[in-house]
Amino acid sequence: MLREQRIRMAVNLGPTDDWEQLLGGARLADELGLDAIGVLDHYHTERPDWGWLSGWAMWGALAMQTSTVRLVPMVIDRLNHLPGVLAKEVSVLSRLSGGRFELGIGAGDFFAEQRAWGLPVPNPSERINGLAETVTALQQIWHGEPVSTDGDQVRLTDARCLPTPLQPPRVVVGAGGSRRLITSAVDYADELNVYADDDVITAARAAIDASGRQVALSVYVWDWPDRLDDRLAVWSDLGVDRVFLTVWPPYDVITEIAAHQLG
């Protein structure tokens, strides 16, 4: 039996180095009432034909050029950002966007980036635990009081970041297909984002239900299914709340996606 609540439709804007093109896609999603837009977030260019726009400056510009669509990086690599940078940038983006910015963040799995730029690559347990420590610290810092913590990877002494966000930003953890990260993230995330694999979705929904917390569930779709309506029905029945569909320049297909949200 399908749930009565309709899945919220979002788009992940595929790589482009054309600002006007990216802005046009974001504005179209905003005008058509889509729930959210995401953008891949990496600074290492592995393929010469994939020079894409991303980063904090881009999100600030999109915040000022849109009005209702939510802004969700898909996803920020925790390994690339210090907690203080995350605290400040997300707080500012919350204010620029009127509270629409959500922190989409993951433990890190694009190791070509770390190797290219001389950054360490922690083991899986360290990455998962480091993400938990980072998000937990941010959620405290965003209330405006000094925070001290002595974790294995995050150590703060009376750390404070003002101004605070308009409200505590939602944290969307990109768990991909990692059962270990799913199990960890249900303790602190506001939303789990997983690959569009039925077994992974089922495992994530089970972990959420067992946690006793109200955690939303979304899926990340790189390759569109042949019959999108049928898959949306299946995902809804599996407990999915939001779908991020990857779209490619010039992003005209956003109009079709909006029809699914309204239909």
PyMOL commands that set and color helices and strands:
alter all, ss='L'
color gray80, all
select helices_A, chain A and resi 19-31+56-65+78-80+83-96+111-116+124-141+179-185+198-211+228-237+254-262
alter helices_A, ss='H'
color red, helices_A
select strands_A, chain A and resi 8-13+36-39+70-71+76-77+103-106+147-150+155-159+171-176+191-195+216-221+242-247
alter strands_A, ss='S'
color yellow, strands_A
deselect
rebuild
show_as cartoon
